[in-house]
């Protein structure tokens, strides 16, 4: 987010780090097959508590709109639970902020360096259980690009670094440079251009001193044709993953239990990677007393047993391995919040990858997009395919999730799950 954007801009200009769990545009639909649950389809409650929570989200939006750095401390103190248990997961690997003091650093970085954020607080889906509540919603973040000598100097330096990177093969280097050139050299009108990228946001609020305050948040951005981070593409991505897992050791009040780990393992065994997930299976592991929900990796929201059943049934032959030794949880008696990372794996042969790319191009050419954009989208799809193919047939992607869990009839069940890939690059035309 903001902090990562600042660091990355110093070295490669307009390219920077930022998040998402699919390859929809080339046919590999990991966890998110065109099942678009819309916020408006779920009945919005207007109890006093729901109104109060929306007011908290509105004030959150106001802070991000005003971006007054002198008010960061006041903003966090008024809207977030104070102490070490508060946790925010940003869009990139390594953006795990533990405790309200670290949250202040995140907010300061976002307001100083990130794009303009707008969240759909009015239509946020809100559920609650006594003194605890959780929400999910969508939003946007803006990114601006312009033709400047500094921008192109940054791209040249970045491409030079790729060409000299001895940690990856020459074939990988050439394919990566080709992808960068595709995204950076496309003709665009206007000296300065602004884009709105879709964003997902979910979180937990608790009653604190009679007021609702935020305890946990996750931000997410969708991926491009492929997830940004793949272990076979760079050792840096493995290091990023391990560093974030090591950071969880700083979470001093970790309340992860074997019972909670057993529920999380159902994602590996019963839900992800199955050709069909019945509604009965979903009912076994998700709440029956509230409307269960999922934010998928393209930031699509899915509500209810039927939509969640379809969501899990559209994944293909995937393998998910969660690193539960580095999962963290907080139990507030009313509910449990958990954060975990894992690896999603699949094999794709070069021929199959080419077939998927051609299928994607066929869908593109039959769409109503203007021809100029079709040419760029086709160029981008081919460049991405060549880059991915250069790293071999094994695909290993780091995945993050946060979940809200409660106990029903003596069993733990999911109320909400938010999946995402870590976002790493910001290129014009990426999304």
Secondary structure, DSSP 8 states (H G I E B T S, - for coil): -HHHHHHHHHHHTT--------BGGGTB--S-SS--B-GGGS-----HHHHHHHHHHHHHHHHHHH--GGGHHHHHHHHB--SSS-EEE-SSTT-EEESHHHHHHHHHHHHHHS--EEE--TT-EEEEETTEEEEEEEEEEEEEEE--HHHHHHHHHHHHHHHT-TTS-HHHHHHHHHHHHHHHSS--SSSEEEEEEEEEEEEEEEEETTEEEEEEEEEEE--SSS-S--TTT-HHHHHHHHHHHHHGGG-TT----HHHHHHHHHIIIIITT-S---HHHHHHHB-SSS--EEE-TTS-EEEHHHHHHHHHHT--S-EEEE-GGG-EEEE-SS-EEEEEEEEEEEE--HHHHHHHHHHHHHHHHTSSS-HHHHHHHHHHHHHHHHHHHTT-SEEEEEEEEEEEEEEETTEEEEEEEEEEE------TT--
